[in-house]
Structures are given as structure tokens and as C-alpha cells.
Amino acid sequence: MISGLFIFDGKGDVLMSKIYKEGIKRNVSDVFRIQVINSNNKLGNSKEVRSPILTLGSTSFVYIKSGKLWIVAVTRSNQDCSTILEFIYKFENILKMMVAEINDENIINNFFQIYQILDEIVQFGYPINLEPGYIKSILPNATIGETKLIRRKSNGSSYVLNHNNKSNEILNKALSTITWRPQGIKYRRNEIFLNVEEKINVLTNEQSEILRSYVDGKIMMKTHLSGMPECKFGLNNDDLVLNGLPGKENDGNSDSVVLEDCKFHQCVELDKFTEQRVIQFIPPDGEFQLMSYNCRSSINLPFKVTAQVQQFGSRKVQYKLSIKSLFPSKTSSTNVQIKIPTPNGVLKHYASTTHGKTKFHPEDNVLVWKFNKMFGDNEYVLTAEVELTELEGNRLINWSRPPIKLDFVIDMFSCSGLSVNYLRIDKANYKTVKWVKYSTQSGSYDIRY
């Protein structure tokens, strides 16, 4: 989106520059100085700049004037200039938090900290996060002008501002602003929904041994809450391990729930989790993703599929499959489908099952074994036979044997073992309807034979 960023003084000299993409050179600043700054100086500083965008060929300059300085973003091709302008204004606000006044001297004296901020908030020319709370967490503990910024330590404590300084109090207030939730929200009925959604991926070999298994999970929330409520929920804290975050380490216990690559919404107070193992947050209004994670160990497999496939002669293939549901008997899985590949050119087919229905799809060369609903702790068997045409039978020896695929959806079941112990709102006389739901579905669930 952004190819380069420049800060000019009132005379047109470059105070800072940052190039993100190839295609432009630093001497592009001369074009802006001649076309905009010099022209503006001739008209007099009392004149307003007519347009915040200058386009010359395929290069566009999107800019604002802050005091006597110019903040300019350079971009190539057709880009969304309104988004770039929004980024520039937010970047200007960040500079105002750092220094009492945006001028030549303050920019030059603090260029190292400004470059650090740019490295964090813009990656490969794309702005990623300009929220004050995020800046507070990644900005080093440095004295900038008369202001000392906050940085959260790994142990949960923070560097404290000097509250006797008025500018520090203003900065602290700005950094504490909850930007993801507007004030004054009112609902007749307060509701909060929490959904733990997981997708399991499995690959087994001919002996039904697991070659690969992992779970991609996320916690989705939908809130209709009045005011600014503070929500808390606890996961199975006794046996939960979050790799990469401070807290309990993996002790090798096979019963532990080990989550990796955890990412939280910006509303989550990570220091509270470090200290109390509690996820505490003031939620945005509506639907949002609170957390995402991966799980690669101690996975609860929902099904075990055993397949035996034999070739007889050059034109006949026999199948014998068994599927066993490993989840609790009172839990049910819906839309269970087992897709069994067949060779090309099937002339005749036969299938018999102890439960469910089968249908052959010649256009896809697949036999589908389907269950509308399957309860846990059950086992079913399919036997099938296909006969090929004589032409295709000669090619049977080179059949690649694609894996059998399993599709399903299970409600109120978690393959990772993740569970929510409680969900509450810390506010007196706050009546809320709360819902917690678990859902697991198949991702890439393949069985080799």
C-alpha cells in the first residue's frame, strides 16, 4: 500500500524517510518539495493546501501539514487514499503523544524511537496496528522530551509514568482509552455467547497408525452488553499449558492441554492471564474472535477408521471398512461422510452396511458412505465390491489409491480437550444470559490403505 514515508520541514528538507518497497528512490522527495512545499511557500502560509493528494504519472503523494512539518506517504499504482490518510493522521497522533510539540528539533532528537515505532506499526508498507494500547506495549522505556512512556514487563509489572507531569497524565489517559468499544451502549437484554470452534486434521497409514494430527482452534464471541462490562472466563487451568506465554510450563503430563501459537484480541489483558490464569477483557460490541490457537499433542480423536482394500484379478476391487466413534455415547455427530475412492471405469458396484446409506458417484469415482447422525461409542462396518471395464482393468496395477476422506461435525466436543470452567461479568446487579458452545469439524481427515 505505502511505498515510502517522509517527514519534511517547512523549507522542504527531509527530516526522516522510510522506504518500504522497490520502485521509488529517495530523490522522489525533490518532486514533492518542488511541486507542493515550494508552491505553498510562494502562496504564503496563510493559504490552505487545496488537495491532500498529488498524482504524477503512476506515483501519488498523500500528505498532511502538521504545524510547520509535512508528513507524506508515497504510493504507486491505484491505492485507497482515504485509508492512507487515516494512517497518516493516526501516525501524527502518535507523534503528539511522544513529544509536546511536533517540530524539527523534537523529530531529530527522537528519530530512533520514531523508527522503532514505524517498524512495529507498518510491515512491508501495510499498516497493521496503530492503537495506543498496542504502542504502549511495544514502545521501549525511553525518555522522549519530558515524557517517559510505558512498557509492560514480562512479569506483568509496568514502568510507571511520572504523574506530577501534566503531559504524562494526558499521555496515560490517551493510552488507556478503549478504542474498540464505544461508550453509551444499551440493551434491554444482556447476552454473551462463547463458541469454541475447532477443526481437526489427521493422517493415518495402512495400519491405522497416526502419522499426523493437529487441531486449529478459535474462540468466537458475540456480545450484546450494556455499558462497559468487564468479562472474565477461565479455561481448564489445572492442566492447561500455553506454549510461548509466561506461566505454567509443559511438564510432560499426558493429560495436559497444550496450546500453541496463541493469539488474543487486543482487548485481552495479558498481564492478568500471566498472574491469575484468567482471561479478562472488556469486549467489543457484536461478534469478534477473542483467541486463536493450535494443538498438536494429547488430541482426542473423534473417530477410528480401519480400511482393508484388496484387488482380485485385473478387474475387481473389494473394500471392508469399519468406523468407530470414540466420543461419549450421549454426544452425536452429524453429516458424517466417508468418501471411498474407486478406480476409473467402474462397470458394476455393490455395497452393504450395518448402518447408514451408500451411494456411488461415477463422475467423481467415489463411493460415499453417509450417516445423518452418529452417536458416540458405536462401530459400523461396510463391505463393498466394484468391477471395472476391461479397458480400465488393464490399468488397475497403476492405480494411485487416493486416501479415504472423512467429513463430520460434532457439537459439544473438543478434540484438544479445551474447556471453559466459568464465564462471568464482574459488575454488581448485572443480569446476563450466557451461552457456551463447543463445535468440532473435520479439516483434512485422510486414511491411507
N, C-alpha and C positions, 0 to 999 in steps of 0.2 A: 504494500500500500504506500508506504513512505520510503522514498529513495534516499533522502538526506534531510538533516535538520540543522539550521543555522540560527545563531543569535548575533545580530548586528547592533553596533552602537549608533548614535544619532548621525554620525558622519559617514556611515556605510562601511566601517571597518568590521571585520569578522572577529567577534569575541570568542565564540565556540562553534565547532562544527562536528557533525557526526554523520558519516556516510554508511548507509545500510545495504545498498545494492549497487551492483555494477551498472554502468550506463550513464552515470554522471560523474563529473570531476569537480574538484573544489573550486576551480575557476568559474563555475556556474554562478558563484556569488557575485562576480563582477557584473553579470547581466542584471541581477536584481538591484544592485546598488545603482546602476545607471538608469534603469527603467523606472524604478519606484522611489528609492530614497532620494536620489538627486532631484528628481522631478518634484517630489513632495517638498524638499527644502527650497526650491525655487518658488513654489506657490506660497510658502510660509507655513509655519507650524500650526497656525490658526485654522488652516483648511483641513477638512476631514478627507481621509482617503476614500475615494469613490467606491472601490471594489476590493474585497479581500483576496481576490484571485487574479493572477496574471498568467495567461497561457501564451506561450511562444512555441509554435510547432507542436511537438509531442510532449513538451515539458511544461508543467504547471507549477506556479509558486502560490502556495496558500499561506497567508500571513496575517498577523495582527500587530498592532503597536502597543507596547506596554510601557507607559511613561515615555522615556526617550529612546527605548530599545525596540528592536524589531525581532519577533520570533517567527521564523519562516520554515515551512515544510516544503520540500521539493519532491515532486512525484512525476512519474512517466505514465503515458497511456491514459486511459479513461478510468478515473478513480472517483470514489464518493467524497466530494469536497466537504460536505456537511459533517461527515464523520471525522475527517482530518481537522476541521475547525474545532470540533468538540474536543479532540485530543489536545490541540494547542492551548485552548482555554483552560483545560484541566492541568496541563503542564505549567501554565502560568500561575495557577493557584498553588501548585506545589512549591514553586519558587518563592511565592509570597509567604508560605509557611516557614521557609528556611531563612529568609533574610527580611529585615524590617522594611527595606525598600529595594526594588529591582533597579539597579543602576550598574554602570560599568565596573566600579570598584568591587561591589559585592559579588558580581558574577565572576570576575577574575580571581578574587580571593577564595572562592568556593567551587572552582571548576572541577576539582577532584570529586567532591561529593555529588555534584550535578551529573558528572559522567557515570558515577555509580548508580544513581537513580535511573538514568536513561538505559543502562544495561539491564536493569531489572524490569522496567515497565514497557520496554519496546524490544521485541526479538524479531530479527530478520525483517524489520520495517513494519511489523504489525504490533500495535498497542495491545497489551494483554491485561493489565490491571493497574488502574490509576486511583484506586480507592485510598483514602487517607489511612485507614486501618492497615492496609497491606504495606504502605510506605513505612508506617510506624514499626512494623515487624522486621523489615529488611534493611532499614537505614542504619548504618553504623553509629556507635555512640561518639559523636563528634560535635565540638563546639562550632557553630556556624553563626557568625555575627555575635549577638548576645544570647542566642538561643541554643540550648542543649536538647537534642532530640532523644526520643525513647527507643531503646532496643530491648526486646524481650530475650532473656537468657534461657538456656536450655533447661535450667532447673525450675522455670516458671516465674522467677522474680523479674523485676524490670528496673532499668535505670530511671531514677525519679527526676522530674523537672524541678527547677528552682521556682517555687510558686510565689516568691516575693517579686518576681519579674512579671510585669503585666503581659508582655509579649509571649512569655511562656504559658501563662494561663489561657491566652487566646488560642495558642497552638494546641494545647492539651484538649481544649474543648472541641476544636476542629477535628482532631484525630479521633476523638471519641464519638463523633457523630455516626449514627446508624444510617447509612445511606441506602441500604437495601429495603427498608420498610418505612413507608410514610406514616406520619402521626395522624391521630384522629379517626382510625378505622373502627367501625361499629357494626356488630352483627346481632341479630335477635337471638340466634342460636350459635353458640361457640362449638366448633367441631375441629378435630385434628385427626388426620388419617396417616398412618405409618405403614408403608409396604416394603417388605424385604424381598427383593426380586433377584433371583439367581438363575444363571444359565450354566449348565454343566457340560463339559466336553470330555469325551472318553474315547480311547482307542484300545481294543483288546486283540490278542493274537489267536491263533488256531486252538490253543489250549485254554482259552478264556482267561489268560493272564493279562493284567493291566499293563499296557505299555506307556500310556499317558493319560493323565486325568487332572483337570483343574476346573475351578469354578470362577466365573466372572459375576460379581455381585454388586448391587447398589441398593441404597435405602432411599426411597422416594417418599416425599411428604406432601400433604395437601392440607393447608390450614385456613380456617375461617374463624379467626380470633379477633376479639375487640381489644383496642388499646395496644400496649407494648408488653405482652406477656413474656415471661422467661420460662422456657421449656427445658425439661430435663428428662433424659431416659438413660437407663443403664443396660448394658449388654451382659452376657453371662461372664461376669467379672472374675469369678474364681478360676476359670480355665481359659481365659481369653488372652491371646498374645498378639500384639500388633507390631510386626517387624518394622524397624526403621523409626519408631516413635519411642520417646522415653517412657519408662515404666517397666512392667514385668517382662522378663526375657524368657525365651523359649528354653524350658528345662528338659526337653526331650520326652515329656509326658505324652503318651499316645492319645489321651483323652482331651488334650488341649486343642482349642480352636485357634489356629494360627492364620492370621490375615496379613496379606502383603499388599504393597503398593496402595496404601490407604490414602484417599484424597477427600478432604472435607470442604463443605461450603464455607465461604468466608464468614458466615455468621457464627460458626462454632468457636467457642473459647477453648483453644488447645491447652492453655495452662491449667484449666480446670480438669481436663482429662488426665494430664500428667500427674496432678496432685491427688485427685479423688477418683479417677477412673470413671468419670461421669461425663456424658456428652451434654453440655449446657449451651443454650443458644436462644436468641430472640429471632424467631423465624420470619422470612419474607411472607408476604400475603399471597395466598394461592398455592400453586403446585411448583415444586422445585426438588432438585436432587441434593440430599443432605450429605451423602457419603458414597464413595465407590471403593471397591476392594477386590483382591484376588485371593484365592485359597488353593494351595497345591498339596496339602498334607491332611491326613485324617479325614478324608472325604467319605461321606455316606452315600454309596452308590444306590440309586433307586431300583435298578434292575440288573439281573444277571441273565445274559443271553448265551446259550450254547448252540453251536451250529455244526452239523455234520453234512457235508456235501460230497457225493460220490458220483463218478462217471461210469456208465456201463456201455461198453462198446463205443461207437463213434457218434451215436445219435441220442443217447438217453442220459439224463441227469436226475438224481434223486436227492431230496432235501429232507432233513429231520432237524427241526428247531425246537428248542424249549426256552420259554421266558418265565422268569421267576421275579415277582415283585418283592423287594426287600424292605419296604417301608411298613409302618404299623398297619394292622388289619382294618382299623376304622378309617384310615386315610384312603382316598381314592385318586386315581389318575385318569384324566380324560384325554380324548383324542390320541390314543396310543396307536401308532402305526409302525409296522416293521416292513421295510422295503427290501425285498429279496431280489437281487439281480439275477437275470437269466441270460443265456447266450442268445445271439441273434437267430432269427428264423425258427421260432417255436411253432411247431405244427399242431401238437396236442399238449394239453396240460391237465393235471389232476391235483387236487389239494383236499386234505382232510384235517380238521382241527378239533380239539377238545373244547374250545370256546372261541368266540369271535367269528369274523367273516373274512373271506379271502376274495380277491379279485385280481385278474391278470390284466396288465396294461401293455398290449403289444407295441404301442408307439414308443414306450419308454423301456421295453424289455425288462419289466419288473413285476414281481408278484407281491401284492400288498396284503398284509395280514393286519386287520384293523379291529380295535376294541373301542366302543363308545365310552366305556368306563371299566376300569380295572381296580379292584381293591387290593390292599396290601396283603402280604403273606399268602400269595396264591401262585400256582405254577400251571402253565398250559403248554401243550405240545402241538406242533404242526408237522404233518408229513405231506410231501408234495413230489410230483414227478413231471418232468417236461420231456417231450420228444421233438427232435429237430428235423427239419427237412434234410434231405440227403446232401444238398449242396453245402449247407451250413455245418452239417455233421462232420464233414471233412476238415473243417477249420476249428473244431472243438478243442483240439490239443493246444491251440494258441490262445484260448480264452483267458483274458486277463484277470478274471474273478474280482470284480469291484467289491468293496466291502458292503456288508449289510448295514443299513442305516435305521436308527430308531428315533422316532419323534414322540413327544409326550408333553403333558402339562400336569403338574401336581400342585394342588393348593394345600396350604398349611404344612409344608415340609421344607426343611432347609438342608441342602446337601453339605454345606460347610459346617453345620452344627450351630450356627449363629442363632441366638435367641435374645429377645428383648425381655428383661426382667421387670421393668416398670416404665411407665410413661406418665409424667405429671407436669403440672404447671404451678410454679411457686408464686401464688398470688391468693390472698385471703378472699373467701367468698366468691371464687371464680368457678362457676359451673361449666363443665365442658363434657361433650360427648367424644369419647376416644375410641379409635379403632386401630388394631394391629393385625396385619395380614402377612402371610408368607406365601411365596409363589416360586416354583422351580419349573424350568422348562429345558428341553434339550437344545444344545447347541450343535456341536459336531459329535454325534454318538455313533461310532463306527465299530463294527465287529468283523474281523477278518476270519477267513475259514480256509 
